[in-house]
Amino acid sequence: MKRNVLNLILVMVSINLFFSCMKDNDDVKVSYGVICNFNSVNNYEILTDKGNTLVVTKSHSSKDIADDQRVLVNFEVLSDKEKNRKVYEVSVNGFYNLLSKPVVLESFVLQDEEARRDSIGDDPFNWIHAAFGGNYININFEVLHLQYSNVKHMINLVYDDTRADADTIYLTIHHNAYNELPERNMYLQKGLGKSSFKISDLLPAGVASKPVMITWTEYGYNYRPVVRSTSGLFKAGESSEENNRLENNIIIDSSIEIK
């Protein structure tokens, strides 16, 4: 996706359209979820992080979708199809395809450490927000990139399985900017990205929750890299209050394409 002025204008238009109906209709919601039982653009389901099943019977989105696609969806509730089972018939106004990829194991990196650490990178980025949602951690971040670059930055989440018996799940977010860095080129602009990683599989069998420590490298003063960290309690299948608040206030912005 070329990062040109026209694309950015289209993004801003789509943002306004994505949220315009939310001001007038209390039945319009925004939720994280996963596509399932896909048959056609007007016949599929979305399992949200809150455990709701959205039965899609109408869609105003022309984006390509498929089973297991992780999305942030804007939808209107048409009826409580099976309220006791949290099943709702909905009309989709639009959705944002979230980058979702497997968590990288530290033991895998160590098998060919020099090459694999170089591949996943350790370049700085700005942390904006992260929250647990269902079986996932949702991460919003900001990176610097060349204005008209076609380079896709890469984001990975690494789990330190060499400390698998520890009381805490240790995670590190890695960013590969592919040399689009301040010290190499000062003509950079900010771009927002979003990613979603399934971390429920990192819980030991029979364990429903565990503390999580996340570390990353951030742009510091004069763009000097600074290591940051934060922590929280992950409970599989539940959404944190931060994630619930984010669902109603999130800004959709695809100004940076991430792989």
C-alpha positions, 0 to 999 in steps of 0.5 A, spaced: 500 500 500 503 506 497 503 511 503 501 517 498 496 523 500 490 520 496 491 514 500 491 518 507 485 522 505 481 516 503 483 513 510 480 519 514 474 519 510 473 512 511 474 513 519 469 518 519 464 514 515 466 508 520 464 512 526 459 517 524 453 512 525 456 511 532 453 518 534 446 517 533 445 510 534 446 506 541 446 499 537 452 501 534 458 498 537 465 496 536 469 490 538 475 486 537 473 479 534 475 473 529 471 471 523 468 464 523 463 460 519 464 464 513 460 463 507 459 469 503 460 477 505 453 477 508 453 470 511 458 469 516 459 470 524 464 474 528 466 471 535 468 477 539 473 478 545 467 479 550 464 472 548 459 474 543 457 471 537 455 476 531 451 473 526 452 477 520 446 478 515 448 484 512 455 488 510 456 494 508 464 493 507 467 490 501 474 488 504 476 481 503 475 476 509 476 469 511 475 464 517 480 466 522 481 473 520 482 477 526 478 484 526 476 490 529 469 491 527 464 496 527 457 493 527 449 495 528 445 490 532 439 488 529 436 483 534 438 479 540 437 472 536 439 468 542 440 473 548 441 468 553 447 465 549 450 472 547 448 471 540 446 477 536 444 478 529 448 484 526 449 489 520 457 490 519 458 497 517 466 496 516 472 493 519 479 493 520 483 487 519 488 486 524 495 483 524 495 477 527 501 472 527 504 466 532 508 468 538 515 467 536 519 462 541 525 465 544 528 458 544 527 458 536 530 465 536 536 461 539 537 456 534 540 461 529 541 467 534 545 472 530 540 471 523 534 471 527 535 476 532 537 481 526 530 478 522 526 480 528 529 487 529 530 491 535 528 498 533 524 503 537 517 504 536 512 508 541 507 504 545 500 507 545 496 502 548 495 495 549 490 491 553 488 483 554 482 481 550 479 474 550 485 470 548 489 475 545 493 481 547 491 487 542 497 492 541 497 499 538 503 503 536 507 508 533 513 508 528 516 513 524 517 511 516 519 515 510 513 519 507 512 515 500 516 508 502 513 502 500 517 498 506 513 494 510 515 494 517 515 488 521 512 487 528 513 480 532 512 478 539 517 474 542 515 469 548 521 467 553 519 460 553 526 458 556 523 461 563 517 457 562 516 455 569 516 462 571 510 465 575 510 470 570 509 470 562 515 474 559 514 477 552 518 482 548 515 486 542 520 487 536 520 492 531 524 491 524 524 498 521 528 496 515 533 502 516 527 507 516 530 510 522 531 517 525 539 517 525 539 514 518 534 519 515 530 525 518 525 526 513 520 521 517 513 521 518 509 518 524 504 512 522 500 508 527 499 500 527 495 495 530 497 488 532 493 482 535 497 476 538 494 470 541 497 468 548 492 464 551 496 458 549 502 460 553 498 458 559 500 452 562 495 446 562 489 447 567 492 455 569 486 460 567 491 466 569 498 468 569 502 475 570 505 478 564 511 482 563 512 486 556 518 489 554 520 493 548 524 499 546 522 506 545 524 512 541 527 516 547 530 523 548 533 525 541 530 519 538 535 515 543 533 508 544 530 507 551 528 500 554 521 500 557 516 495 560 509 494 563 505 488 566 498 486 567 494 480 569 492 476 563 485 471 564 484 467 558 477 469 555 476 475 559 477 482 556 480 488 561 477 494 562 482 498 558 480 493 552 473 495 553 474 502 554 478 502 548 473 499 543 469 505 544 474 510 543 479 507 538 482 511 532 482 507 526 488 508 522 492 504 516 497 509 515 503 504 516 502 497 513 505 492 518 507 485 517 
